[in-house]
Amino acid sequence: MTSATPSIRLAEPAPGPPAASPTALAFRRVIRAVAVAVILPGLVRSAELDAPPPGAFTIVVIPDTQGYFGRGTKATPTSTDPLTNPVFANHTRWIVENRARQNIVFVTHVGDIVDINNREQWQLARACLDRLHGVVPYGLTVGNHDMKNTGDSSLFQEFFGAERFARFAWYGGCFRPERPAPTISGNNANSYQLFSAADLEFVHLNLECNAPDDVLAWAGGVLTKHADRRALLTTHMDLGPLDKPKDNDGFVNDPKGRMRWVKIHGARGNSPVQMWEKLYRHHANLAFIFSGDQSRTTALTLAANGSVGNLVRSLLSDYTSTGPLRVYRFLPSQDKVQVITYDTTRRELVETARYIKDRHAHQFTLDYLIKPVGVSSR
């Protein structure tokens, strides 16, 4: 992994200082500061990324979008204002505005689409994501906030079921459980998409948080069927504290890596380590795993060798539902992927974050050799 500075074009620098640093604020105040920045854009610098070079293409990863305000929200519980999510709205607006300029070929959401699993927040989430619908291929991951502890994701399925995507040629399908309670894991809670860019063919999987064994078996079948395509995967929970922290300090300071604990599905749920052992490591075409979930880890990258000698890179991005998202700029002519963390609210590159100060955790370049992919071992 090497550092790199993405090119950026400044536009209308603002005279005023940025909002107060998140290092001195609690989560609720961080979110409120972002809301102010949205309302008063003159308080922040405005900048746009330069277009990528010819032949390059972009995949956008949207981190957790739990920053809801207004009636019935955790951030503003006593408010009577209408429900809003300014950061989520900014993300999808920026993607649409920059789809052609950045050559955005696919968008994926790491989960925790909502903060509270209720109809009002799902309605707003759908309104935000409607901007992408029919404009760019995209996939959604079900996070722990998007379902009940049992794994019931019925509200997600109501607003983002398979029927919503069936008309698109890029939509591959979803897991259909052969068991009772289809609201657990069914109807697009686990899905895949097919797309191409720069003469490269891709398959992308969205797997719910702590996906059970039957979901992993289905996902393995998808990767095997499409072993001639380069594979990408998004799941909610992958990197973070190795073991479940005993206190708040542990979320920040405990050893980090692929997590060994679960949040959802009870005994049926697989930890990230189990998902690696049962699925990820066995497929030679799998190159990248995107995840969120752990805001106090914020940004983390892990490279691991699979059982067939394949290198799999796992990348966590969770910026506490503030302004940043991830722009993965694929550069086939250079055999590299430029990882750009860009704040769609402040319109600037992310150089530091509350828990991770090093800019190289937010702006860096990965080697990615463009060559024929192997065949899955399973």
N, C-alpha and C positions, 0 to 999 in steps of 0.2 A: 504494500500500500504506500503510495507516494502522495505528497500534498500537491495541490494545484490551485491556482487562483482563477476562477471563472471570469471571463470578460464581462464587463458591465458598463452600461451607458447611463450616466446620470441625467435626470430630467427634473428641472425646476427644484433645486435644493431649497429646503425650507429654512428660514432664519431661526426658528425657535429650537430649543433643545428637545430631545426625545423624552418620552414619558419616563417616569421614575424607574430605576433599575429593578428587575424582579428579584435581585439578590436580597433586597430589603423588604420584600413584600410577601405576604401569605398568598396562597393560591387564589383566593377570592379577589384580592386586590390586584393580582396580576391580570386576571381576566377583565376586571373593571378598567384597568389601564388600557388594555387592548381595545375595549369598547370605546373609550375616549379617543384613542388614536384613529379609530374608524370614523367617528363623528367629526373629528378635527384633523383632517389629513395634513394641514399646514404645520403640525407639530413635529412631523417626521420627515426624513429625507425620502424623496421619491426617486426610484431607479428602476431600470428595466434591464433584464439580461440581454446581451447581444445574441443574435441568431447563431445557432451552431454551424459548423463548417459543412460544405456540401457532402452528402452521403451519410451524415449523422442523423440520429433520430432520438426521441426522448420518451421515456416512461416516467410518469408522475406517480408518486406514492403519497397519499393523503394520510397523515397521522390521525390519532384519536381526535374526534371533534366534539368534546364534551362541554364546550363553553357556551351553554345556553343561559339566557337571562330572561327575566320577566316572571310572570305568575308561575308559582309552583316549582321553581328551580332551586337547586342547591346554592347557586351563586348569589341569588337575590330572593330568598324565601318569603320575604314580606312584601315584595313588589306586587303592584296591581297592573303593571305595564304588560303590553302584549309580548308574547314569546319571541325572542330573536336569537340568532347565532351569527354574529357578524363575521367571525373568522371563517366559518364554514362557507358562508356566502361569498366571502372574498376568494377563498380557494377555488371554488367552481367557476366564479366569474373570471378569475385570472387564467384558468386553464382554457376556457373558451376563447378569451381575447388573444391568447398566445398559442393556440393550437397550430396555426399555420406557421407562425414565426419560429417557434421552437420545434416544429415537426413532431408534435405530440401524437404518438401512435396508440398509446394505451394508458389508462389510469386505473389504479387500484387503491382501495381504502383498507387500512389495517384493522378496522373494527373499533368498537366503542363509538359507533356512529351517533348514538344518543347517550345521554348521561343517566336519565331516568327512563325506564322502559314503559313509556305511556304513549297513548295515541297522539297527544298534542306534539310531543317531540318528534315522533315519526312523521307526522304531517309536515313539519318544518324541514326535516332531513330530506324528505322526498322533494320538497320545493327547491332545496339547494341542488340536489342531484339531477333534477329535471333539466337543468342547464346543459348537462352532458349528454342527455338522452337523444340519440340519433345524430350526435355531433362527433363523438369519439368513443371507441370501445372502452368499456370499464367493467370492473368486478368489485364486489363488496364482500367484506369479511364480517362475520358475526362475532363480536366481542362479548366479554362477560356482562357488560352493561346492556347489551342488546337482547338478552334472554334471561329467563329465570334460572335459578341455580340447578334445576333439574335438566336444563338444556332446552327447554321449551322456547322456541323463537317464533311463536305464532304471529306476533305483531310485525316482526321483520318480514315474515313470509306474506303477510297481508299487503304490505306496502311495496315489497321488492321480490315477489314470487317469480317463478320461472316464466309465467305467462307474460310478464312485463318485457322479457328479453327474447322470447321465442322467435320473433320476426327478424331478428338480426342474424346475418350469416355468420358473424364472428362468435355467436353464443354456442358453446359446445353442448351444454346440458348440465344436469345437476344430479346429486345423489338422491335416490328414491328408496327409502328404507323399506325392507321386507319384514316389518314388525309393526306392532301397534304404535299408536301415538306418533303419526307422521309429522306433528308439529315439532318433534324433537329431531333435529338434523335434516329434515326433508325440505322440499320445495324451495330450492335455491339457497338454503343455509350453507351448502357446500356446492360449488359450481366450478366450471372451467370455461375458458375462452380460447379461441384460435385467432391469431393475427400474424401479419407479416410486415417486415420493414427491411429496406435495403437488401432485398433478395434473401432475407433470412426468415425462416418459419419458426414461430413460437407457439407453445402451449402454456397457458397460465392457469393456475389453480388457486381458488379461494377456499381455505379450510377454516371452519369455525374453531373457536377457542376450545382446547382440550378435546379434539375430535375423537370419538370412540373408534373401536376396532373396525366395525363394519364400514365406517366412513373412510378409514385409512386403506382398507382393502379395495374399495371403489376407486380411491385416488391412485393407488398403485396400478390399477387396471387402465386408468386414463393415461398415466405416464408411459406404461408399456405400449399401449395402442399407438401413442404418438412419440415413440422413441426416436423417430427421425427428426423431431423438432427440438429446438432448444427450450428447456423448461424453466419457468419461473413460478414461484409459489408465494402466496401471502397467507399468513395466519396471524391471529391476534397475539398469542403468547408464545414467545420463543426465548429471547435473551432477557437477562435481568439477574436478580439475586439467585444464586444457585439453590438455596433452600429458603423456605418461607420465613421472612424476617419476623423476629419476635417483638420488635418495636419500630417506631418511625425512623430512628437512626439507622436501623439495619437496612432499610430500603436504599439508603444512600451509601453506607460504608461496608456492608457485607460483600464477600467475594462475588464476582459477577461471571456469568457465562450462560450456557444453556440450562434453563431452569429445570428443577427436579420435582416440582410441585404443581398442583392443579387447583383450579378455582370452580370449575363447572362440571356437571355430569356425574358427580360423586365417584363411586368405584368404577364406573364405566369410562370415565375420562382419562385420557392419556396426557401425561406430562410432556413438555417439550423434548426431554431426553428420550422418553418412550416413542414419541413421534419420529425422532431421528433414527432410533434403532429399528423401528418397524416399517418405516417408509423412506425417509429422505435419503439415507445412506446407500440404498440399493439401486438407485436409478442414475445411470451415467449421464443422462441428458439434463439433470437438475443442476442449475448453476447458481441461482440466487433464491434466498428466502427472506422476505420482507415481514417485519412485525412491528408492533407497538406495545401498548399495555403498561409499560414501566416508565412513568414520567420522571421519576427521580434517578433513573439510569440515563434517560434522555436520548443518548446516542451511543451505540456500541456496534462494533463489527467483529465477527468471528469467522475464521476460515477453518474448515475441517475436511479431511479426506474421507470420501465414501469407500464402500467395500470393493468398488471396481476401479479404484484409483482416481475417481473424479473429485475435483475440488469444488466444494459447496461453500458459498459465502452467505452468511446470515447477517442481516443489517436491521438493527432496531432504530426507529425514530419515533419519539413521543415527546413533543415539546409543550406539555401541559395545556394543550388546547389553545395555545397562543398562536401567533401568526405564521410560523414556518411550515413549509412542506418540503418534500424531497423531490429533486429533479435528477433523474438518472439519464445522463447524456451518453448514448452509445456511439463510439467512434470506431467503426469497423476498419477503416484504413490504418488506424493506429493500434488495433487490438487492445483498446482501453475503454473503460466506462468512467466518465467524470461524474462524481457525486456532488451535487450542489444543494445546499440547504438554503432555501430562499423564503423570505418573509413576505407573504402576499399582502399583508396589512401595511407594513412599513415600506414595502417595495425596496428591500435591500437584502444583501447577503447576510447570513448569520455568521458572525465571527466568534461569538461566545454565548453561553447559556447559563442559567442559574446554577446548575449542578456540574456542568462540564465546561470549563473555561477555555480549554485548548481548541483553537480554531480548526486544527487538523482533524478533530472529531466531526466537524460539520462540513468541511470543504476538503475533498481529497479525490484521488484518482486510483482506480483499480485496474490491474491487468485482466483482460478477458480475451483469450485467444480465440479468434474466429476460425474454426476448423469443423470438419464433419463430426457430429455428435455420435457417441457410442450407442450401443443397444443395452437396454436394461437387463440386469442379471436375473430378474424375476418375471 
